[in-house]
């Protein structure tokens, strides 16, 4: 925890308060003196006493307002990783009527892409900051639906539209979800058969390298990755009776390349 950043947020946040201030204070409580922190969305929701979806909307509002930047794992990173944030201290002007500035780019990432992304849909009523008060409602963008489709039931998947891997990652970023969340079935499968977290991370890196540049579409990219792990598509490991997975030559090569 950084007392300096926490005090800065308390004293100089130019907004009206409510859940935005609460979420910013929560991030400050995790941050170092430069404002860097990397809590999970579930941790933010728990600390602010909001639902996960409400916490996502609030954090995205702070990103859009220029108060937070995403500095790492913008699209979820390797399995089990969290997004990395930085509180933009220069945006804390201390004026209640200040217009937030300091956005690095349209996505809130320090790595500008040169593209402009449309903001989310219309806003509902404003928050009052009271317990039980109506929360700010932000309609999910069209791209955010792609990530929800990836987690829908099999019957709904059959009706959903195929999307590219890049669109899937972007939809997860927009909704604040990890591409491969900690509770994804692939985690339990890997633990059961002896595949390590490092092997999963390397498999994810190979998976991204294979599909990110392509226009190939799937309805459920998480299931596609599970298939890649279960069938060892990239021949990264081998299994021996009574032993955990061990690197193959191809796996060791990929591990060094991803290091």
DRENVOKE-678636 format. One record per residue: x, y, z of N, C-alpha, C, CB in turn; residue in three letters. Coordinates in pm, whole numbers, padded with zeros to 5 digits, always signed. Glycine has a CB too. Layout:
<sites>
XYZXYZXYZXYZALA...
</sites>
This chain:
<sites>
+00083-00120+00000+00000+00000+00000+00087+00125+00000-00094+00001+00121UNK+00046+00224-00080+00118+00351-00084+00034+00458-00016+00150+00391-00230UNK+00082+00509+00098+00013+00617+00168+00007+00740+00079+00083+00649+00302UNK+00115+00762+00004+00121+00880-00084+00010+00878-00188+00257+00887-00155UNK-00008+00763-00256-00110+00753-00360-00249+00756-00298-00091+00625-00443UNK-00265+00689-00185-00395+00686-00118-00439+00827-00079-00390+00595+00006UNK-00346+00903-00023-00377+01041+00017-00407+01128-00106-00260+01102+00097UNK-00334+01104-00214-00355+01180-00337-00496+01157-00391-00250+01142-00443UNK-00540+01031-00390-00674+01000-00438-00779+01064-00348-00696+00847-00445UNK-00761+01051-00216-00857+01111-00122-00868+01261-00144-00814+01082+00024UNK-00755+01328-00158-00755+01474-00161-00789+01533-00298-00621+01524-00118UNK-00749+01464-00405-00749+01529-00536-00834+01462-00642-00612+01539-00585UNK-00909+01357-00610-00997+01299-00712-01102+01402-00749-01064+01167-00660UNK-01112+01441-00878-01201+01550-00917-01347+01509-00936-01152+01612-01042UNK-01376+01380-00929-01512+01336-00951-01600+01360-00830-01514+01191-00987UNK-01725+01318-00841-01823+01341-00735-01818+01236-00625-01960+01345-00793UNK-01745+01128-00648-01735+01024-00547-01806+00898-00590-01792+01072-00415UNK-01877+00834-00499-01949+00712-00532-01856+00596-00558-02037+00735-00653UNK-01900+00504-00642-01826+00382-00666-01693+00408-00737-01909+00286-00747UNK-01686+00513-00821-01561+00545-00890-01451+00577-00788-01581+00663-00986UNK-01484+00663-00691-01385+00697-00588-01350+00574-00505-01437+00810-00497UNK-01450+00493-00471-01427+00373-00391-01332+00277-00463-01560+00302-00360UNK-01355+00257-00594-01269+00168-00671-01128+00224-00683-01327+00143-00810UNK-01116+00355-00702-00984+00417-00713-00909+00408-00581-00997+00564-00756UNK-00978+00422-00471-00916+00406-00339-00870+00261-00317-01014+00448-00227UNK-00951+00166-00366-00913+00025-00354-00785-00002-00432-01026-00067-00405UNK-00775+00051-00554-00654+00033-00634-00535+00101-00566-00673+00089-00776UNK-00558+00219-00508-00450+00290-00439-00401+00210-00319-00498+00429-00394UNK-00493+00138-00255-00456+00057-00139-00363-00058-00178-00581+00002-00072UNK-00370-00101-00306-00282-00208-00355-00156-00154-00422-00358-00297-00453UNK-00153-00026-00455-00049+00025-00544+00082+00057-00472-00098+00147-00614UNK+00188+00072-00555+00314+00124-00502+00313+00277-00516+00436+00062-00577UNK+00426+00341-00486+00430+00487-00487+00413+00546-00626+00560+00535-00429UNK+00430+00468-00731+00411+00516-00867+00268+00487-00918+00513+00451-00960UNK+00186+00424-00834+00049+00396-00872+00027+00264-00943+00000+00504-00958UNK+00130+00177-00949+00117+00049-01018+00056-00057-00925+00255+00001-01069UNK-00037-00135-00977-00098-00244-00901-00155-00346-00998-00209-00190-00805UNK-00184-00467-00951-00235-00571-01040-00336-00662-00969-00120-00654-01095UNK-00444-00604-00913-00548-00689-00851-00637-00753-00957-00633-00607-00754UNK-00698-00863-00922-00796-00924-01011-00928-00849-01002-00816-01074-00976UNK-01013-00865-01102-01144-00799-01100-01227-00851-00984-01218-00821-01232UNK-01212-00978-00951-01287-01034-00837-01244-00968-00707-01266-01186-00828UNK-01112-00942-00694-01062-00876-00573-01114-00733-00564-00908-00877-00571UNK-01119-00663-00678-01172-00527-00679-01319-00527-00638-01154-00462-00818UNK-01395-00621-00693-01537-00630-00660-01557-00656-00512-01604-00739-00742UNK-01476-00746-00456-01488-00779-00314-01454-00658-00226-01398-00896-00278UNK-01348-00587-00261-01302-00475-00179-01400-00358-00184-01164-00430-00225UNK-01464-00338-00300-01557-00227-00316-01700-00265-00282-01551-00175-00457UNK-01723-00394-00253-01856-00445-00221-01954-00424-00336-01909-00379-00094UNK-01903-00440-00456-01986-00434-00576-01992-00572-00638-01931-00330-00677UNK-02088-00594-00725-02087-00717-00802-01971-00710-00901-02223-00740-00875UNK-01932-00824-00956-01822-00826-01052-01854-00740-01175-01792-00970-01095UNK-01979-00749-01224-02015-00671-01342-02015-00521-01312-02152-00714-01394UNK-02060-00483-01193-02057-00342-01155-01912-00293-01142-02132-00320-01022UNK-01827-00376-01082-01687-00338-01068-01621-00321-01204-01612-00443-00986UNK-01655-00409-01299-01600-00397-01434-01640-00264-01496-01649-00513-01523UNK-01768-00227-01483-01815-00102-01541-01746+00018-01478-01965-00090-01525UNK-01729+00014-01346-01665+00126-01277-01519+00140-01320-01674+00107-01125UNK-01447+00027-01325-01306+00031-01365-01293+00079-01509-01241-00108-01348UNK-01379+00031-01596-01373+00077-01736-01404+00225-01746-01470-00003-01822UNK-01494+00275-01660-01522+00417-01658-01399+00498-01615-01638+00446-01565UNK-01325+00446-01518-01203+00514-01474-01095+00510-01582-01150+00450-01345UNK-01090+00399-01658-00997+00390-01770-01035+00491-01878-00994+00247-01828UNK-01164+00494-01913-01211+00587-02015-01190+00731-01973-01359+00562-02045UNK-01201+00757-01841-01183+00893-01791-01038+00935-01777-01250+00906-01660UNK-00945+00842-01799-00804+00877-01791-00745+00867-01652-00784+01013-01841UNK-00820+00810-01555-00768+00798-01420-00684+00671-01402-00883+00798-01320UNK-00706+00572-01487-00632+00445-01480-00583+00411-01620-00721+00330-01422UNK-00463+00353-01628-00413+00296-01751-00388+00147-01731-00283+00367-01797UNK-00410+00069-01836-00374-00073-01835-00232-00084-01888-00475-00159-01920UNK-00142-00133-01805+00000-00137-01842+00049-00277-01875+00083-00081-01731UNK-00031-00380-01852+00013-00516-01882-00104-00612-01881+00119-00561-01782UNK-00088-00723-01954-00191-00828-01963-00325-00770-02005-00205-00901-01829UNK-00320-00681-02104-00442-00614-02148-00548-00713-02195-00411-00517-02259UNK-00505-00823-02256-00599-00923-02307-00603-01047-02219-00562-00961-02449UNK-00561-01033-02094-00570-01145-02002-00438-01211-01968-00661-01246-02057UNK-00339-01203-02058-00208-01261-02032-00214-01413-02025-00152-01207-01903UNK-00111-01477-01969-00113-01623-01957-00218-01667-01856+00025-01675-01915UNK-00258-01793-01859-00360-01840-01765-00322-01807-01621-00380-01991-01780UNK-00416-01753-01547-00394-01719-01407-00339-01579-01385-00301-01816-01348UNK-00300-01509-01490-00244-01375-01475-00356-01273-01463-00153-01340-01593UNK-00327-01159-01401-00424-01051-01388-00378-00931-01469-00443-01011-01240UNK-00472-00844-01501-00436-00722-01571-00356-00632-01476-00563-00649-01622UNK-00269-00552-01533-00185-00462-01455-00228-00319-01482-00035-00482-01490UNK-00243-00241-01375-00295-00106-01385-00193-00004-01330-00428-00095-01309UNK-00210+00121-01373-00139+00233-01312-00238+00346-01291-00020+00280-01401UNK-00242+00397-01168-00324+00515-01139-00253+00637-01197-00348+00531-00984UNK-00321+00712-01281-00262+00829-01346-00270+00945-01247-00336+00864-01481UNK-00164+00966-01173-00165+01067-01066-00188+01207-01121-00035+01062-00988UNK-00142+01233-01243-00159+01367-01301-00304+01400-01330-00078+01379-01428UNK-00392+01296-01337-00533+01321-01362-00608+01363-01236-00597+01198-01421UNK-00543+01350-01121-00606+01386-00994-00582+01535-00971-00549+01301-00874UNK-00671+01617-01023-00653+01762-01026-00702+01833-00901-00722+01819-01145UNK-00791+01767-00826-00841+01830-00705-00957+01925-00729-00732+01904-00639UNK-00999+01944-00855-01110+02034-00885-01235+01950-00915-01076+02127-01005UNK-01342+01979-00844-01464+01898-00859-01523+01907-00998-01567+01942-00758UNK-01496+02018-01069-01552+02034-01202-01452+02007-01312-01607+02172-01217UNK-01340+01942-01275-01235+01920-01374-01278+01816-01474-01105+01877-01306UNK-01235+01834-01597-01256+01734-01701-01136+01642-01704-01281+01799-01840UNK-01152+01512-01681-01037+01422-01676-00959+01426-01806-01082+01280-01646UNK-00826+01426-01792-00739+01423-01908-00632+01318-01887-00675+01560-01934UNK-00545+01305-01986-00429+01218-01968-00447+01079-02024-00396+01208-01826UNK-00549+01058-02111-00564+00925-02169-00450+00899-02266-00700+00910-02240UNK-00390+00782-02255-00281+00746-02345-00334+00702-02480-00195+00636-02283UNK-00444+00626-02478-00510+00587-02602-00649+00540-02571-00430+00477-02675UNK-00723+00502-02675-00865+00472-02656-00888+00350-02573-00931+00455-02789UNK-00790+00262-02558-00812+00139-02482-00768+00152-02339-00739+00025-02547UNK-00700+00263-02300-00649+00277-02165-00514+00211-02148-00746+00219-02068UNK-00457+00158-02253-00327+00092-02245-00217+00192-02275-00320-00026-02341UNK-00098+00170-02216+00014+00257-02245+00070+00228-02382+00121+00242-02140UNK+00028+00119-02446+00075+00085-02580-00031+00129-02679+00104-00069-02593UNK-00021+00251-02729-00123+00304-02819-00124+00227-02949-00100+00452-02845UNK-00241+00201-03000-00253+00124-03124-00285+00212-03242-00359+00019-03110UNK-00322+00337-03216-00358+00426-03325-00502+00409-03368-00269+00404-03441UNK-00574+00315-03308-00713+00296-03341-00800+00366-03238-00748+00146-03350UNK-00916+00407-03280-01011+00463-03186-01123+00364-03166-01066+00599-03235UNK-01157+00340-03042-01262+00245-03009-01382+00322-02959-01215+00141-02904UNK-01498+00288-03010-01619+00356-02965-01642+00328-02818-01740+00312-03048UNK-01691+00431-02747-01721+00413-02607-01843+00325-02592-01743+00547-02538UNK-01861+00274-02469-01977+00191-02442-02103+00271-02460-01970+00131-02302UNK-02216+00202-02451-02345+00261-02480-02388+00366-02381-02446+00157-02486UNK-02516+00405-02386-02565+00516-02306-02558+00488-02158-02705+00549-02345UNK-02548+00595-02081-02539+00584-01936-02678+00597-01875-02444+00692-01879UNK-02696+00530-01764-02821+00541-01691-02809+00650-01586-02859+00408-01627UNK-02881+00632-01475-02880+00736-01373-02749+00738-01300-02993+00715-01275UNK-02717+00853-01243-02588+00871-01177-02591+00811-01039-02551+01018-01169UNK-02472+00773-00989-02461+00716-00857-02468+00826-00752-02331+00637-00843UNK-02512+00793-00633-02516+00888-00524-02409+00859-00421-02650+00887-00459UNK-02348+00738-00425-02245+00705-00328-02302+00643-00202-02166+00828-00293UNK-02434+00631-00187-02494+00572-00069-02502+00421-00085-02632+00632-00043UNK-02501+00351+00028-02521+00207+00025-02659+00180-00031-02504+00144+00166UNK-02667+00091-00129-02794+00058-00188-02839+00153-00295-02896+00051-00084UNK-02759+00258-00324-02798+00354-00426-02792+00290-00563-02709+00479-00420UNK-02866+00346-00656-02865+00295-00793-02728+00315-00853-02972+00363-00879UNK-02671+00211-00910-02539+00219-00968-02547+00274-01110-02472+00082-00968UNK-02437+00333-01156-02432+00379-01294-02446+00260-01387-02301+00455-01323UNK-02534+00269-01482-02558+00159-01575-02493+00192-01707-02709+00133-01594UNK-02407+00104-01755-02343+00123-01885-02376+00003-01970-02190+00142-01871UNK-02440+00027-02081-02474-00082-02171-02348-00145-02227-02565-00033-02285UNK-02337-00278-02229-02218-00341-02285-02207-00313-02433-02219-00491-02260UNK-02084-00298-02481-02065-00277-02623-02093-00406-02699-01922-00227-02652UNK-02106-00394-02830-02133-00512-02913-02019-00612-02901-02153-00473-03060UNK-01894-00562-02895-01782-00654-02887-01780-00729-02755-01651-00579-02904UNK-01832-00670-02647-01832-00738-02518-01918-00862-02521-01880-00644-02409UNK-02015-00868-02615-02101-00985-02622-02025-01108-02667-02217-00958-02716UNK-01914-01089-02738-01838-01204-02785-01785-01287-02671-01724-01158-02872UNK-01737-01218-02563-01684-01291-02449-01796-01364-02376-01609-01196-02353UNK-01914-01301-02367-02027-01366-02303-02071-01489-02382-02144-01269-02287UNK-02065-01477-02515-02103-01591-02598-02009-01709-02573-02101-01553-02747UNK-01879-01678-02548-01782-01785-02526-01812-01864-02401-01643-01728-02518UNK-01889-01804-02305-01918-01872-02180-02062-01921-02174-01890-01779-02063UNK-02137-01906-02280-02277-01946-02280-02291-02096-02290-02353-01878-02394UNK-02411-02144-02273-02439-02287-02280-02420-02337-02422-02582-02317-02233UNK-02407-02471-02435-02381-02529-02566-02494-02501-02664-02359-02679-02553UNK-02618-02493-02615-02730-02465-02705-02721-02325-02761-02862-02485-02635UNK-02676-02229-02677-02663-02093-02725-02544-02078-02815-02653-01998-02609UNK-02437-02154-02787-02318-02149-02871-02352-02188-03015-02209-02241-02815UNK-02443-02283-03029-02478-02328-03163-02542-02217-03245-02571-02448-03155UNK-02599-02116-03175-02661-02005-03246-02572-01882-03251-02792-01970-03180UNK-02461-01884-03177-02376-01766-03171-02291-01752-03297-02287-01771-03048UNK-02243-01633-03319-02165-01605-03438-02018-01635-03413-02183-01459-03480UNK-01954-01694-03510-01811-01719-03498-01736-01587-03501-01761-01812-03611UNK-01633-01576-03417-01550-01456-03412-01404-01495-03423-01576-01375-03282UNK-01321-01402-03465-01178-01429-03473-01117-01425-03333-01108-01327-03566UNK-00995-01474-03322-00928-01474-03193-00902-01331-03145-00795-01553-03201UNK-00866-01243-03238-00843-01103-03202-00971-01039-03149-00791-01023-03324UNK-01086-01071-03211-01214-01018-03163-01248-01074-03026-01325-01051-03263UNK-01216-01200-03003-01240-01261-02872-01159-01191-02764-01206-01411-02875UNK-01030-01167-02790-00946-01099-02692-00995-00958-02666-00801-01096-02739UNK-01036-00889-02770-01086-00753-02754-01216-00751-02674-01107-00688-02892UNK-01303-00849-02698-01428-00854-02623-01403-00883-02476-01521-00960-02683UNK-01306-00967-02446-01270-00994-02307-01213-00869-02241-01169-01111-02299UNK-01130-00796-02315-01075-00671-02261-01188-00573-02230-00975-00609-02359UNK-01285-00564-02322-01394-00469-02304-01482-00504-02185-01479-00462-02430UNK-01498-00633-02157-01584-00676-02047-01506-00696-01918-01654-00804-02083UNK-01373-00682-01921-01292-00698-01801-01268-00842-01760-01355-00626-01689UNK-01298-00935-01848-01277-01076-01817-01141-01122-01865-01387-01162-01879UNK-01087-01222-01799-00965-01285-01847-00999-01378-01963-00894-01363-01733UNK-00908-01387-02057-00931-01478-02169-00945-01622-02117-00815-01469-02270UNK-00860-01661-02024-00870-01791-01958-00876-01766-01808-00749-01885-01995UNK-00995-01765-01748-01007-01735-01605-00951-01846-01517-01152-01710-01569UNK-00929-01813-01389-00870-01911-01297-00957-02035-01277-00845-01847-01163UNK-01090-02019-01294-01179-02134-01272-01213-02208-01400-01306-02088-01205UNK-01141-02180-01509-01168-02251-01634-01136-02399-01618-01086-02189-01751UNK-01214-02487-01678-01190-02632-01665-01051-02677-01706-01291-02707-01747UNK-00983-02600-01792-00850-02641-01835-00752-02643-01718-00799-02549-01945UNK-00778-02558-01616-00690-02554-01500-00698-02685-01421-00725-02436-01409UNK-00820-02730-01396-00839-02855-01322-00784-02973-01402-00988-02877-01290UNK-00804-02972-01532-00753-03080-01617-00600-03086-01610-00799-03062-01762UNK-00536-02969-01622-00390-02964-01619-00336-03016-01486-00341-02821-01644UNK-00400-02975-01377-00356-03021-01245-00372-03172-01231-00434-02950-01134UNK-00480-03224-01286-00507-03368-01275-00403-03452-01348-00645-03399-01329UNK-00362-03408-01467-00270-03491-01547-00124-03453-01526-00305-03478-01694UNK-00098-03347-01449+00041-03313-01418+00103-03208-01509+00124-03434-01424UNK+00021-03133-01582+00072-03024-01665+00090-02901-01577-00024-02994-01785UNK+00208-02842-01577+00237-02730-01489+00179-02599-01541+00387-02716-01471UNK+00173-02499-01452+00125-02367-01492+00217-02305-01598+00117-02274-01369UNK+00346-02332-01588+00439-02280-01689+00409-02340-01825+00584-02309-01648UNK+00378-02470-01826+00344-02534-01953+00217-02476-02012+00328-02685-01934UNK+00119-02449-01926-00004-02386-01974+00025-02248-02032-00106-02375-01861UNK+00111-02173-01966+00145-02039-02014+00214-02045-02150+00235-01966-01913UNK+00303-02141-02168+00372-02156-02296+00272-02202-02403+00489-02257-02284UNK+00181-02293-02366+00079-02337-02462-00008-02220-02504-00008-02449-02400UNK-00040-02132-02411-00121-02014-02443-00044-01920-02536-00160-01939-02313UNK+00086-01905-02513+00167-01821-02601+00171-01877-02743+00310-01808-02546UNK+00185-02010-02755+00185-02074-02886+00047-02061-02953+00225-02221-02874UNK-00057-02074-02873-00194-02063-02922-00218-01923-02979-00296-02094-02809UNK-00176-01821-02905-00192-01683-02953-00112-01658-03079-00150-01584-02844UNK+00011-01710-03082+00095-01690-03200+00034-01756-03323+00235-01747-03175UNK-00037-01866-03303-00096-01938-03415-00222-01870-03467-00128-02080-03374UNK-00305-01814-03377-00437-01767-03418-00453-01616-03425-00538-01821-03326UNK-00371-01540-03352-00391-01395-03350-00378-01332-03488-00291-01332-03256UNK-00283-01378-03572-00270-01313-03704-00374-01360-03807-00133-01339-03760UNK-00454-01461-03774-00542-01522-03874-00684-01468-03865-00543-01673-03857UNK-00764-01499-03966-00905-01462-03968-00994-01583-03935-00944-01405-04105UNK-00933-01689-03884-01007-01808-03847-01108-01776-03738-00911-01919-03800UNK-01231-01824-03749-01333-01795-03651-01381-01918-03577-01449-01729-03718UNK-01405-01903-03447-01467-02007-03365-01575-01944-03280-01361-02079-03277UNK-01672-02025-03240-01776-01977-03150-01727-01972-03006-01900-02066-03161UNK-01636-02060-02970-01590-02070-02831-01439-02087-02829-01659-02188-02757UNK-01365-01979-02812-01218-01985-02815-01162-02050-02689-01160-01845-02831UNK-01233-02040-02579-01185-02108-02458-01187-02259-02477-01272-02068-02335UNK-01293-02310-02538-01300-02454-02564-01193-02495-02664-01439-02493-02616UNK-01165-02410-02759-01060-02441-02857-00925-02453-02787-01053-02333-02966UNK-00899-02364-02690-00772-02374-02615-00771-02500-02529-00752-02250-02527UNK-00885-02533-02469-00891-02658-02391-00857-02777-02480-01031-02678-02328UNK-00908-02778-02602-00876-02886-02695-00727-02889-02726-00956-02871-02825UNK-00667-02770-02741-00524-02763-02771-00441-02823-02659-00481-02618-02794UNK-00485-02801-02535-00413-02856-02419-00437-03006-02408-00456-02785-02289UNK-00562-03047-02416-00595-03189-02400-00527-03276-02506-00746-03208-02407UNK-00517-03224-02628-00461-03303-02738-00316-03268-02765-00542-03281-02864UNK-00261-03178-02683-00119-03142-02695-00085-03103-02839-00030-03260-02649UNK-00162-03010-02894-00147-02973-03035-00004-02936-03073-00238-02858-03067UNK+00064-02869-02984+00196-02815-03018+00311-02905-02970+00213-02676-02959UNK+00276-03024-02919+00375-03125-02878+00478-03066-02782+00447-03184-03002UNK+00426-02995-02681+00513-02925-02588+00560-03015-02473+00443-02804-02532UNK+00485-03120-02440+00518-03205-02326+00487-03351-02359+00440-03159-02200UNK+00540-03438-02275+00505-03580-02285+00480-03632-02144+00618-03664-02356UNK+00406-03741-02135+00370-03799-02006+00424-03940-01997+00218-03797-01986UNK+00478-03973-01880+00524-04108-01850+00444-04161-01732+00677-04111-01819UNK+00428-04291-01724+00349-04354-01620+00396-04310-01481+00356-04506-01633UNK+00301-04258-01402+00331-04220-01265+00411-04092-01251+00405-04328-01200UNK+00429-04018-01358+00507-03895-01353+00426-03779-01411+00640-03911-01428UNK+00465-03658-01371+00405-03539-01428+00456-03516-01569+00433-03417-01341UNK+00400-03419-01635+00441-03388-01771+00584-03334-01773+00346-03286-01834UNK+00657-03364-01878+00794-03316-01897+00804-03252-02035+00899-03432-01880UNK+00893-03156-02048+00909-03085-02174+00963-03176-02284+01002-02965-02156UNK+00909-03162-02402+00970-03220-02522+01074-03122-02575+00862-03253-02631UNK+01145-03160-02680+01238-03066-02742+01166-02944-02795+01315-03133-02856UNK+01052-02966-02860+00972-02855-02911+00920-02768-02796+00854-02907-02994UNK+00883-02834-02686+00835-02761-02570+00942-02675-02506+00780-02855-02469UNK+01062-02731-02492+01174-02656-02435+01210-02538-02523+01296-02747-02417UNK+01202-02558-02652+01229-02449-02746+01126-02337-02729+01228-02501-02891UNK+00997-02376-02719+00892-02277-02701+00903-02208-02566+00755-02343-02715UNK+00943-02285-02464+00958-02226-02330+01066-02119-02330+00992-02336-02226UNK+01178-02144-02395+01285-02046-02401+01244-01924-02481+01410-02108-02461UNK+01169-01946-02587+01125-01835-02669+01026-01745-02594+01061-01886-02797UNK+00946-01807-02504+00846-01729-02430+00904-01664-02305+00730-01819-02390UNK+01023-01705-02265+01082-01654-02142+01114-01504-02154+01211-01732-02107UNK
</sites>
